[in-house]
Amino acid sequence: MADNLSDALKKLKLASADSTTDSVESCLDCLLKALAHNNADASEKIQEMGVLPLLPTLLAPQSSCTPKVANIIAEVAKNEFMRSPCVEAGLIPPLVQLLHSKDHEVLLQTGRALGNICYDSHEGRSAVDLAGGAQIVAGHIKSLSQNTDPDNGKLLTVFCGMLMNYSNDNDSLQAQLINMGVIPTLVKLLGLHSDNTALTEMCLIAFGNLAELESSKEQFASTNIAEELVRLFQRQAEHEKKEMIFEVLAPLAENDVIKLQLVEAGLVECLLDVVVHTVDGVREEDVAQLKTASDLMVLLLLGDESMQKLFEGGKGSVFQRVLSWVPSHNHQLQLAGALAIANFARNDGNCIHMVESGIVQKLLELLDRHVDEGNVTVQHAALSALRNLAIPVVNKAKMLSAGVSDTVLKFLPSEMPPVQFKLLGTLRMLIDTQADAADQLGTNGKLVERLVEWCEAKDHAGVMGESNRLLSALIRHSKSKDVVKTVIQGAGVKHLVVMATSEHMIMQNEALVALGLIAGLDLVGAEKDFVGAGLVQVLHKLLSDEMSAPEVKYNSMICASFKDSSPLHKEVQGLAFIDVVSKLRSHENKTVSHQASLTEQRLTAQS
């Protein structure tokens, strides 16, 4: 075979110079045979003998050899090491010219050749881009899309594959295809050629690539992609085929308009069906499908309209089915059920209905199962759901009497920042406006001790911020001397002083109100901490800073009531505090200017 190939290559070099068609044809046949026998070796030999640069002249549109030459290029370009040499040999421009041919075989082999050269090759893609090949192929796909002839289906598959190889993992080339309007064409193909397995798969892979790009979502949303994908999904029995469709659905479902379209097209029923058939499965593919289907279900609920449509006033069958996942024995379903509740709990009406219907108890039972089992993702999801449910004022007392705070506190020992973060947020939501609960939690020494510890969690800004906010909330909502004492004893005061310097105005104000209450309820107990943390300097800076919000200035003045503390009073006098306050009497905000007058009078009387 090797000798025959060498002879054929030598003859081809001579024959191409003479342009004798018959001898060229037989040489090409020999090359194709050798490539079929051992592609890599034959390709290497073709490269060694310098045959590639001869091929452009053999790619004449009218020549009978042309399909075979294009076929040879397609075969050699299956090898990674041959793609750059194909580009360097100048094969791309004549191949792109052949895309104007009317001959079916020429188009088929040319599409294969260009697709293989583009595969994972920057040089190949750039050359095709420069020659305008993608536009011509996109045009062909559009004009051929209505034709359901089997031969035509093969050509469409090759052309779709070529565009996929051309644009794969390349954002700018994918954007170029989107701008050419490829997406609506491919969606039509999927609808018209759903019986053609190879073409369908090629469309799905192309969708998967293009759907990752944000700019594609608008085009997808203007087509009937949701209906086509759901219809296709309903017809699939094989795991691999379903997975391919899932891979397209996941990025598309990130778009809120498409979420609603998928819900209306019946995707949810398909997903629930997958869950029923895989929940008890032990095969790897069952576990994978269950995860993908339940994750996608949760994703659909992230859209406000799609979520509300499925909630159906709390009476929707989908809502009820998803609720039944929470007590499941399967961790993946428990997780998805808790996340789904958290997503349904995104407006007051839904939250109130869910608390009335007893969902809190289900979540508490789930959390109790995971205190010892310790599945962090389930803990995080269930706490997220409870936090959201606790937002409406009418739910707080009900949830507290159901024992939510007691269950949540069982997770205080957790060393997992995501769980810590949600635990803190849930408690903060629960005690908002609930004085008794704030008092009870604020005098819990273990809780305060843990909060103070987390206030120093510099590696986890979220946990640190939430700890500070909860510490402040315990004081603000309880207005209790006992809570203030507990916070002072737990060394929490210095953290509230630091919180007053936060870049977030809401946190500054929360800290200042809490500090004002500490000063009012137990100034003697807090005096040492106030001095040590530099509270007077912080207040002076906030009042002097022109960038401080009016509320911050107001709360800083309220806080600066230190008449019963000699060391703090001295600091106030030493910093010429009264001058800063005096200037604020002319502040444009009436509340600030009025408070400045009162504070000035107070400081003058004390000096």
Salt bridges, closest charged atoms under 4 A:
GLU25 OE1 - LYS68 NZ 2.91
ASP29 OD1 - LYS68 NZ 2.80
GLU75 OE1 - LYS78 NZ 3.01
GLU75 OE2 - ARG112 NH2 2.61
ASP195 OD1 - ARG235 NH2 2.85
GLU201 OE2 - LYS241 NZ 3.67
GLU214 OE1 - LYS217 NZ 3.57
GLU227 OE1 - ARG231 NH2 4.00
GLU228 OE1 - ARG231 NH1 2.98
GLU238 OE2 - LYS241 NZ 3.92
GLU254 OE1 - LYS217 NZ 3.80
ASP256 OD1 - LYS259 NZ 3.02
ASP273 OD1 - HIS277 ND1 3.53
ASP280 OD1 - HIS329 NE2 3.46
GLU285 OE2 - ARG283 NH1 3.41
ASP286 OD1 - ARG283 NH2 3.05
ASP295 OD2 - LYS291 NZ 2.68
ASP304 OD1 - ARG346 NH2 2.67
ASP368 OD1 - LYS410 NZ 2.65
GLU373 OE1 - HIS331 NE2 2.99
GLU415 OE2 - ARG450 NH2 3.11
ASP432 OD1 - HIS477 NE2 3.21
GLU453 OE2 - ARG450 NH1 2.69
GLU456 OE2 - HIS495 NE2 3.40
GLU466 OE1 - ARG428 NE 2.94
GLU503 OE2 - HIS504 NE2 3.69
GLU510 OE2 - ARG469 NH2 2.77
GLU510 OE2 - ARG476 NH2 3.92
ASP522 OD2 - LYS485 NZ 3.61
GLU600 OE1 - ARG585 NH1 2.80
